Amino acid sequence: MSELRVNRIAEQMKKELGDIIGKKIKDPRIGFVTVTDVKVTGDLQQAKIFISVLGDEDQKHDTLAGLAKAKGFIRSEIGKRIRLRKTPEITFEFDETIEYGNRIERILSELNEDSNGQ
């Protein structure tokens, strides 16, 4: 399958997931979620959804549990919105890149303060 089509489907899924999670799911465990990326396999059988959650570790894990519970509903909504022969199986994962970037920025600012203090 063409990589362009796979990327287009991933972008469409990302857009629809933001709408579905934000407006359709009423689970109180699910906090403020941002869908940061969607990776779809070339055969469109699997989709890995990367999320960022505002809050502490407990809120993050509660949100992940709520999304896992609503996985069937989310998948059926995606199937209705995106015309595909078979809707991909979805899995949710935390997007660690934001925290990783913040950690690098914090280290660089500490190094900068140390070099200015000498």
Backbone hydrogen bonds in HBPLUS format (Angstrom, degrees):
<---DONOR---> <-ACCEPTOR-->    atom                        ^
c    i                          cat <-CA-CA->   ^        H-A-AA   ^      H-
h    n   atom  resd res      DA  || num        DHA   H-A  angle D-A-AA Bond
n    s   type  num  typ     dist DA aas  dist angle  dist       angle   num
A0006-VAL N   A0002-SER O   3.16 MM   4  6.53 162.1  2.20 151.4 156.3     1
A0007-ASN N   A0003-GLU O   2.93 MM   4  6.12 160.3  1.97 149.2 154.3     2
A0008-ARG N   A0004-LEU O   2.94 MM   4  6.15 152.3  2.01 144.1 152.2     3
A0009-ILE N   A0005-ARG O   2.90 MM   4  6.15 159.6  1.95 152.8 157.6     4
A0010-ALA N   A0006-VAL O   2.93 MM   4  6.16 155.7  1.99 146.5 153.6     5
A0011-GLU N   A0007-ASN O   2.95 MM   4  6.17 159.0  2.00 148.4 153.4     6
A0012-GLN N   A0008-ARG O   2.95 MM   4  6.17 156.8  2.01 146.2 152.9     7
A0013-MET N   A0009-ILE O   2.85 MM   4  6.05 157.2  1.90 149.2 155.6     8
A0014-LYS N   A0010-ALA O   2.93 MM   4  6.14 154.5  2.00 145.4 152.4     9
A0015-LYS N   A0011-GLU O   3.06 MM   4  6.32 159.0  2.11 147.5 152.1    10
A0016-GLU N   A0012-GLN O   2.96 MM   4  6.20 167.1  1.98 152.5 156.1    11
A0017-LEU N   A0013-MET O   2.75 MM   4  5.84 158.4  1.80 153.1 159.4    12
A0018-GLY N   A0014-LYS O   3.15 MM   4  6.32 155.6  2.21 144.1 149.4    13
A0019-ASP N   A0015-LYS O   3.35 MM   4  6.69 153.0  2.43 142.6 149.2    14
A0020-ILE N   A0016-GLU O   2.83 MM   4  6.10 164.5  1.85 156.3 161.0    15
A0021-ILE N   A0017-LEU O   2.84 MM   4  5.85 173.2  1.84 154.7 156.9    16
A0022-GLY N   A0018-GLY O   3.10 MM   4  5.89 152.7  2.18 132.4 140.7    17
A0023-LYS N   A0019-ASP O   2.93 MM   4  5.84 153.3  2.01 147.6 153.4    18
A0024-LYS N   A0020-ILE O   2.88 MM   4  5.02 147.4  1.99 130.8 141.3    19
A0030-ILE N   A0027-ASP O   3.20 MM   3  5.75 150.8  2.29 113.7 120.8    20
A0054-LEU N   A0032-PHE O   3.13 MM  22  5.58 162.9  2.16 156.1 161.3    21
A0034-THR N   A0052-SER O   2.86 MM  18  5.13 156.5  1.91 153.9 160.4    22
A0052-SER N   A0034-THR O   2.82 MM  18  5.13 150.7  1.90 148.1 157.6    23
A0036-THR N   A0050-PHE O   2.87 MM  14  5.62 141.9  2.01 140.4 151.4    24
A0037-ASP N   A0050-PHE O   3.44 MM  13  5.10 160.6  2.48 131.0 130.6    25
A0050-PHE N   A0037-ASP O   2.82 MM  13  5.10 168.7  1.83 154.1 156.7    26
A0039-LYS N   A0048-LYS O   2.89 MM   9  5.12 166.9  1.90 150.5 154.4    27
A0048-LYS N   A0039-LYS O   2.79 MM   9  5.12 165.1  1.81 153.5 155.3    28
A0041-THR N   A0046-GLN O   3.05 MM   5  5.61 162.3  2.08 153.8 157.6    29
A0044-LEU N   A0041-THR O   2.96 MM   3  5.19 161.8  1.99 114.5 119.2    30
A0089-GLU N   A0045-GLN O   2.86 MM  44  6.12 164.5  1.89 144.6 139.3    31
A0047-ALA N   A0089-GLU O   2.73 MM  42  5.96 144.3  1.86 171.6 172.0    32
A0091-THR N   A0047-ALA O   3.01 MM  44  6.48 144.8  2.14 160.3 168.0    33
A0049-ILE N   A0091-THR O   2.77 MM  42  6.00 178.0  1.77 172.2 172.9    34
A0093-GLU N   A0049-ILE O   2.88 MM  44  6.15 152.8  1.95 163.1 162.3    35
A0051-ILE N   A0093-GLU O   2.86 MM  42  6.22 158.0  1.91 160.2 167.7    36
A0095-ASP N   A0051-ILE O   2.78 MM  44  5.37 153.1  1.85 155.1 149.7    37
A0060-LYS N   A0056-ASP O   3.00 MM   4  6.29 154.0  2.07 151.6 159.7    38
A0061-HIS N   A0057-GLU O   2.97 MM   4  6.23 161.4  2.01 152.2 156.1    39
A0062-ASP N   A0058-ASP O   2.89 MM   4  6.07 155.6  1.95 150.0 157.4    40
A0063-THR N   A0059-GLN O   2.91 MM   4  6.02 155.4  1.97 144.1 150.7    41
A0064-LEU N   A0060-LYS O   2.97 MM   4  6.24 156.5  2.03 145.8 152.2    42
A0065-ALA N   A0061-HIS O   2.94 MM   4  6.14 153.7  2.01 143.1 150.2    43
A0066-GLY N   A0062-ASP O   2.89 MM   4  6.13 156.0  1.94 147.5 154.3    44
A0067-LEU N   A0063-THR O   2.88 MM   4  6.13 157.8  1.93 151.7 157.5    45
A0068-ALA N   A0064-LEU O   2.92 MM   4  6.08 153.1  1.99 143.6 151.2    46
A0069-LYS N   A0065-ALA O   2.99 MM   4  6.20 150.8  2.08 144.7 152.2    47
A0070-ALA N   A0066-GLY O   3.07 MM   4  6.30 143.0  2.21 139.7 149.5    48
A0071-LYS N   A0068-ALA O   3.34 MM   3  5.06 163.0  2.37  99.6 102.9    49
A0074-ILE N   A0070-ALA O   2.89 MM   4  6.12 167.5  1.91 164.2 168.3    50
A0075-ARG N   A0071-LYS O   2.89 MM   4  6.03 159.5  1.93 148.6 154.3    51
A0076-SER N   A0072-GLY O   2.98 MM   4  6.21 156.2  2.04 146.3 152.6    52
A0077-GLU N   A0073-PHE O   2.94 MM   4  6.19 155.6  2.00 150.7 157.6    53
A0078-ILE N   A0074-ILE O   2.96 MM   4  6.21 156.4  2.01 149.3 155.6    54
A0079-GLY N   A0075-ARG O   2.93 MM   4  6.15 155.0  1.99 144.3 151.6    55
A0080-LYS N   A0076-SER O   3.00 MM   4  6.30 144.1  2.13 143.2 152.0    56
A0081-ARG N   A0077-GLU O   3.06 MM   4  6.29 150.7  2.15 145.6 153.3    57
A0082-ILE N   A0078-ILE O   2.80 MM   4  5.82 159.3  1.84 160.1 164.1    58
A0100-TYR N   A0096-GLU O   2.91 MM   4  6.05 157.4  1.97 153.7 161.3    59
A0101-GLY N   A0097-THR O   2.86 MM   4  5.96 155.5  1.92 142.8 148.9    60
A0102-ASN N   A0098-ILE O   2.94 MM   4  6.21 157.2  1.99 148.8 155.1    61
A0103-ARG N   A0099-GLU O   2.92 MM   4  6.12 152.1  2.00 145.1 152.6    62
A0104-ILE N   A0100-TYR O   3.03 MM   4  6.32 157.7  2.08 147.9 153.4    63
A0105-GLU N   A0101-GLY O   2.94 MM   4  6.16 160.3  1.98 148.6 154.4    64
A0106-ARG N   A0102-ASN O   2.90 MM   4  6.09 153.8  1.97 145.8 152.8    65
A0107-ILE N   A0103-ARG O   2.98 MM   4  6.22 159.9  2.02 149.2 154.2    66
A0108-LEU N   A0104-ILE O   2.91 MM   4  6.14 161.8  1.95 152.3 157.3    67
A0109-SER N   A0105-GLU O   2.95 MM   4  6.16 154.9  2.02 145.8 152.5    68
A0110-GLU N   A0106-ARG O   2.96 MM   4  6.19 152.5  2.04 146.0 153.6    69
A0111-LEU N   A0107-ILE O   2.91 MM   4  6.16 157.4  1.96 149.5 155.9    70
A0112-ASN N   A0108-LEU O   2.92 MM   4  6.08 151.9  2.00 143.3 151.3    71
A0113-GLU N   A0109-SER O   2.90 MM   4  6.14 152.7  1.97 144.0 150.9    72
A0114-ASP N   A0110-GLU O   2.92 MM   4  6.17 157.3  1.98 147.9 154.2    73
A0115-SER N   A0111-LEU O   2.97 MM   4  6.20 155.5  2.03 147.2 153.3    74
A0116-ASN N   A0112-ASN O   3.03 MM   4  6.21 145.0  2.16 141.6 150.9    75
A0117-GLY N   A0113-GLU O   2.95 MM   4  6.06 137.3  2.13 142.2 153.6    76
